[in-house]
Amino acid sequence: DFVGGLNIKKIYGDRALAIFIMPPSVDALRERLEKRGTDTSEVIESRLAKAEHEMSFAPQFDVIIENDDFDKAKQETYEVIKKFINS
């Protein structure tokens, strides 16, 4: 979770890479969750509230990757990690 990620970053500083993966918007996340059809509206609202709270911490991470396209986000994540490891 994001708290653990930030704690690791505090402990290890530049020796750790903190990556925050976020949806393009809360509305896009809502749409994804509703399309799945696996959660009640109450659960979706709870998840959205949690996501909004977590997204407010994104600027504290080293890198923010927007998951608007899974393959693109996956490739970007790979490249960021590869660059970090090789530096």
N, C-alpha and C positions, 0 to 999 in steps of 0.2 A: 504494500500500500504506500501511499505518498508520504506518510509520516515516517515510515521505516526508511524509505529512500532518502528523505532529507536528513535523517539521523546518521545514516551511513556517510552521506556527503559531509556532514559536520565532523565526523570522526576522521575520515580519510582525506578530506580536502581534494586537492588536484589529482590524487591517486585513484579517485573514483569518478565515474561519469554518471551523472544523474539525467535520465531521459524521461520526459513526460509525454505520453501518447494521449492525444485528446481528439475528440470528435470535432468535425467542422463547426458544429454549433449544438446548443442544447436541443433545438428543434430537430436537427438531423438525428441526434441520439434518440429523441422521443419517437421519431418515425421508425428507426431501426428496431427499437424495443417493441413497438406496437405491431410491426410486421411479423416479428417472431411469433407472436401469439401465445407466448408461454407464461406471461405474468399478468396478474390482475392490474387494473388501473391504479389501485392503491400502491402496489409494489412498484409500478413504473414511476409514479410520482415520487416515491421514496428514493428510488435509484437516481432520478433526475436531480432531486435536491442534493443528494450526496455528491453527484457528479459536478454540479455547479459549485459546491463548496470546495471540492478537490481542485477544480479548474482555477480557482482563485490563487492557488499555490504554484501554478505552472511557472510563473516568472522566476521562482527560486531554483528551478532546475537549470542544468547546463544547456540542454537542448529541448526544444518543444517540437514534436512531430505531429502534424495533423493527419489523422487517419480518415481522409476523405476518399481514398482509394487504397484498398488493402495491399495490393502488390506494390504500389508506389511507396506506401508507408513502410512496408517490410524492407524494400530495397534501401530506402533512406536510412532506416535504422541500422541495417547492415553496414552501410558506408560510414556512418557516424562512429559505430563501434570499431570498425576496422581502422579508421583514422586514429582513434583514441589509442588503440592497442599498439599501433605502429609509431606513435609519436614518442 
